Amino acid sequence: MIQIKELLKRRGMTAKELASKIGISEGALSKSLSGNPTLERLEQIAAALGVGVAELFEAPKGATVSCPHCGKPITIKAE
């Protein structure tokens, strides 16, 4: 769904720090992201991360995911 975890990792920020930056609890942030966040909440998150709202939904190019069995990284390339 939303690429918040990847954006947080790139910025060296935790979910707790993001929640604090937008003025909500970490639990409220988690609940919002696992449900259907409002446009206002998405705008707050995007502003705190320094990105546009659309970037919250973009899959990174050459995305890497972990194998659910062995945990090794798997690179996915779209052509």
SVG drawing of the C-alpha trace seen along z (x, -y; Angstrom):
<svg xmlns="http://www.w3.org/2000/svg" viewBox="-11 -20 31 41">
<polyline fill="none" stroke="black" stroke-width="0.4" points="0.0,0.0 1.7,-3.2 5.4,-3.4 5.8,-5.1 8.3,-2.5 10.6,-2.9 10.5,-6.7 11.1,-6.6 14.1,-4.3 15.6,-6.6 15.3,-9.6 16.6,-7.7 13.3,-8.5 11.1,-6.2 7.4,-6.0 7.3,-7.4 9.3,-10.5 6.9,-10.9 3.9,-10.7 5.3,-13.3 6.2,-15.5 2.5,-15.5 1.1,-15.8 -0.4,-12.3 0.5,-9.2 2.4,-6.3 -0.7,-4.2 -2.9,-6.7 -0.4,-6.8 -0.4,-3.0 -4.2,-2.8 -4.5,-5.5 -2.1,-3.7 -3.6,-0.3 -7.1,-1.7 -8.2,-4.3 -6.3,-7.6 -7.9,-10.9 -6.4,-13.2 -5.5,-15.6 -3.6,-12.9 -1.8,-11.9 -0.9,-15.5 0.5,-15.8 2.6,-12.7 3.9,-13.8 4.8,-17.2 6.7,-15.7 8.6,-13.4 9.3,-16.2 7.5,-14.4 4.3,-14.9 1.3,-12.8 1.6,-10.8 5.1,-9.6 3.5,-7.9 1.9,-5.4 4.7,-5.0 6.7,-1.7 10.4,-2.4 12.0,-1.5 13.9,1.8 12.1,2.5 13.7,5.1 11.5,7.4 12.5,10.2 11.8,13.9 9.2,15.0 11.0,18.3 14.7,17.5 14.7,13.7 17.1,13.1 16.5,9.9 14.7,10.3 15.0,7.4 12.0,6.7 12.6,4.8 9.8,3.4 10.6,3.0"/>
</svg>
